[in-house]
Amino acid sequence: MTTKEYFRGRDESSALAKAEAKHGRKVPLRQDDDVLDTWFSSALWPFSTLGWPEETLELKTFYPTRSW
């Protein structure tokens, strides 16, 4: 049975270092092709949940989002 593991890093070399540290040897990695699409799709969430294209009260209140 094949087990999928995920290693992330700022770049390929940092992800490889994490995988090698865990397994104690070099292991092959494959970059997920769907990441950009996931990031793009998540940006659409506020529009789809707050009533856009209508100028709803929810859209005016909660968009743009704030982190403070």
Buried (B, 14 or more C-beta within 10 A) or exposed (E): EEEEEEBEEEEEEEBBEBBBEEEEEEEEBEEEEEEEEEEEEEEEEBEEEBBBEEEEEEBEEEBEEEEE
